[in-house]
Amino acid sequence: MTKEYGFDTRAVRAGQVRTNEGEHSEPIFPTSSYVFDSAAQAAARFSGEEPGNIYSRFTNPTVRTFQDRLASLEGGESCVATSSGMAAILSTCMGLLKAGDHIVSSRAIFGSTVVLFNKYMAAFGVETTYVSQTDLTDWEKAIKPNTRLLFLETPSNPLTEVADIKALADLAHSKNCLLVVDNCFCTPALQRPLELGADVIVHSGTKYIDGQGRCVGGAVVGNKDIVGDQVFGFLRTAGPSLSPFNAWVHLKGLETLSLRMKAHSANALALATWLESQPNVERVYYPGLTSHPQHELAKQQQFGFGGVLAFDLKGGKEVAWKVVDNTQLISITANLGDAKSTITHPATTTHGRLTPEQRADAGIGDGFLRIAVGLEDVDDLKADLARGL
């Protein structure tokens, strides 16, 4: 389905191919393999001469529908669905990098991504240099002759720093590099990095694409060469594949994505504004606030500010844990993107495997909390936090 249709229409209908049964909802194909009409057809499928299903590790109709729909929403030519968001990042790295290559990454990224780069990609001979998310000069200075990828999340997890995607894309391309953007926090409902010049988008479909905390999944979106050939080639061989059932759940999530992201954004802005007025709160991090250093940039390249906010409390870990432990409504869990609001203490959970120095570089202190604002009544969320504050 082309861009002649609006975003919300494509979110509901793109990618669906009805079978002879005439179903209205997309079917789930729980099959490991497929039957060929003849030996010649089997040979043509395996050689790539004829398109079609071969084996569900890398070809499945339900997964393909999800891939086609998400690619349409992001404005990409190709999408590869993976078993998780981390599998999407791994598949991107393994499909596009080789020993001796170099990554320049924002410091403000998910803790598991840091571990992936520092421990596992390093073991394969890929070096990573970390820079300020928002300092373009810092990025430029870090690029080497062997730099292949620039990697970032925007807004970042958990400080919600916003990077200038267009400026970084221009820099990357001037140095013969690819720009990879984790679009998990915004989704294509609020931000489309490919339209701003990025080459590859990675997603944790577990978050807002699912939207109700039901299934784990991920995706990589880009053009036919980088994603459709190189990243897909790794998935076909190594098999970090999305299951048909999880693909179907993510499809259902895409149908309501735009509505949900608008509601998440409205609730988060209301809660962030309220938190700024609380005496025990030292600072609130949310791009929708005028106090946010990249507020104007976020207004330019996003269609909304998202559902994630963070804040620093006076008093450190003891005070932060008191706020967490006194919640009765907000769920204490590290996941985000759910209809239910969640709260976590990043220094001891999502970023707990980082060294104290790495956490300090990322701006994550002991009094720092992250809230993924859900779809509840925002006055109830305020009352829940006020108990601990």
Secondary structure in CASP SS format (residue, H / E / C, confidence):
PFRMAT SS
TARGET T0000
AUTHOR 0000-0000-0000
METHOD secondary structure of the structure
MODEL  1
M C 1.00
T C 1.00
K C 1.00
E C 1.00
Y C 1.00
G C 1.00
F H 1.00
D H 1.00
T H 1.00
R H 1.00
A H 1.00
V H 1.00
R H 1.00
A C 1.00
G C 1.00
Q C 1.00
V C 1.00
R C 1.00
T C 1.00
N C 1.00
E C 1.00
G C 1.00
E C 1.00
H C 1.00
S C 1.00
E C 1.00
P C 1.00
I C 1.00
F C 1.00
P C 1.00
T C 1.00
S C 1.00
S E 1.00
Y C 1.00
V C 1.00
F C 1.00
D C 1.00
S C 1.00
A H 1.00
A H 1.00
Q H 1.00
A H 1.00
A H 1.00
A H 1.00
R H 1.00
F H 1.00
S H 1.00
G C 1.00
E C 1.00
E C 1.00
P C 1.00
G C 1.00
N C 1.00
I C 1.00
Y E 1.00
S C 1.00
R C 1.00
F C 1.00
T C 1.00
N C 1.00
P H 1.00
T H 1.00
V H 1.00
R H 1.00
T H 1.00
F H 1.00
Q H 1.00
D H 1.00
R H 1.00
L H 1.00
A H 1.00
S H 1.00
L H 1.00
E H 1.00
G C 1.00
G C 1.00
E C 1.00
S E 1.00
C E 1.00
V E 1.00
A E 1.00
T E 1.00
S C 1.00
S C 1.00
G H 1.00
M H 1.00
A H 1.00
A H 1.00
I H 1.00
L H 1.00
S H 1.00
T H 1.00
C H 1.00
M H 1.00
G H 1.00
L H 1.00
L C 1.00
K C 1.00
A C 1.00
G C 1.00
D C 1.00
H E 1.00
I E 1.00
V E 1.00
S E 1.00
S E 1.00
R C 1.00
A C 1.00
I C 1.00
F C 1.00
G H 1.00
S H 1.00
T H 1.00
V H 1.00
V H 1.00
L H 1.00
F H 1.00
N H 1.00
K H 1.00
Y H 1.00
M H 1.00
A H 1.00
A H 1.00
F C 1.00
G C 1.00
V C 1.00
E E 1.00
T E 1.00
T E 1.00
Y E 1.00
V E 1.00
S C 1.00
Q C 1.00
T C 1.00
D C 1.00
L H 1.00
T H 1.00
D H 1.00
W H 1.00
E H 1.00
K H 1.00
A H 1.00
I C 1.00
K C 1.00
P C 1.00
N C 1.00
T E 1.00
R E 1.00
L E 1.00
L E 1.00
F E 1.00
L E 1.00
E E 1.00
T C 1.00
P C 1.00
S C 1.00
N C 1.00
P C 1.00
L C 1.00
T C 1.00
E C 1.00
V C 1.00
A C 1.00
D C 1.00
I H 1.00
K H 1.00
A H 1.00
L H 1.00
A H 1.00
D H 1.00
L H 1.00
A H 1.00
H H 1.00
S H 1.00
K C 1.00
N C 1.00
C C 1.00
L E 1.00
L E 1.00
V E 1.00
V E 1.00
D E 1.00
N C 1.00
C C 1.00
F C 1.00
C C 1.00
T H 1.00
P H 1.00
A H 1.00
L H 1.00
Q C 1.00
R C 1.00
P H 1.00
L H 1.00
E H 1.00
L H 1.00
G C 1.00
A C 1.00
D C 1.00
V E 1.00
I E 1.00
V E 1.00
H E 1.00
S E 1.00
G C 1.00
T C 1.00
K C 1.00
Y C 1.00
I C 1.00
D C 1.00
G C 1.00
Q C 1.00
G C 1.00
R C 1.00
C C 1.00
V C 1.00
G C 1.00
G E 1.00
A E 1.00
V E 1.00
V E 1.00
G E 1.00
N C 1.00
K C 1.00
D C 1.00
I H 1.00
V H 1.00
G H 1.00
D H 1.00
Q H 1.00
V H 1.00
F H 1.00
G H 1.00
F H 1.00
L H 1.00
R H 1.00
T H 1.00
A H 1.00
G C 1.00
P C 1.00
S E 1.00
L C 1.00
S C 1.00
P H 1.00
F H 1.00
N H 1.00
A H 1.00
W H 1.00
V H 1.00
H H 1.00
L H 1.00
K H 1.00
G H 1.00
L H 1.00
E H 1.00
T C 1.00
L H 1.00
S H 1.00
L H 1.00
R H 1.00
M H 1.00
K H 1.00
A H 1.00
H H 1.00
S H 1.00
A H 1.00
N H 1.00
A H 1.00
L H 1.00
A H 1.00
L H 1.00
A H 1.00
T H 1.00
W H 1.00
L H 1.00
E H 1.00
S C 1.00
Q C 1.00
P C 1.00
N C 1.00
V E 1.00
E E 1.00
R E 1.00
V E 1.00
Y E 1.00
Y C 1.00
P C 1.00
G C 1.00
L C 1.00
T C 1.00
S C 1.00
H C 1.00
P C 1.00
Q C 1.00
H H 1.00
E H 1.00
L H 1.00
A H 1.00
K H 1.00
Q H 1.00
Q H 1.00
Q C 1.00
F C 1.00
G C 1.00
F C 1.00
G C 1.00
G C 1.00
V E 1.00
L E 1.00
A E 1.00
F E 1.00
D E 1.00
L E 1.00
K C 1.00
G C 1.00
G C 1.00
K H 1.00
E H 1.00
V H 1.00
A H 1.00
W H 1.00
K H 1.00
V H 1.00
V H 1.00
D H 1.00
N C 1.00
T C 1.00
Q C 1.00
L C 1.00
I C 1.00
S E 1.00
I E 1.00
T C 1.00
A C 1.00
N C 1.00
L C 1.00
G C 1.00
D C 1.00
A C 1.00
K C 1.00
S C 1.00
T E 1.00
I E 1.00
T E 1.00
H C 1.00
P H 1.00
A H 1.00
T H 1.00
T C 1.00
T C 1.00
H C 1.00
G C 1.00
R C 1.00
L C 1.00
T C 1.00
P H 1.00
E H 1.00
Q H 1.00
R H 1.00
A H 1.00
D H 1.00
A C 1.00
G C 1.00
I C 1.00
G C 1.00
D C 1.00
G C 1.00
F E 1.00
L E 1.00
R E 1.00
I E 1.00
A E 1.00
V C 1.00
G C 1.00
L C 1.00
E C 1.00
D C 1.00
V H 1.00
D H 1.00
D H 1.00
L H 1.00
K H 1.00
A H 1.00
D H 1.00
L H 1.00
A H 1.00
R H 1.00
G H 1.00
L C 1.00
END
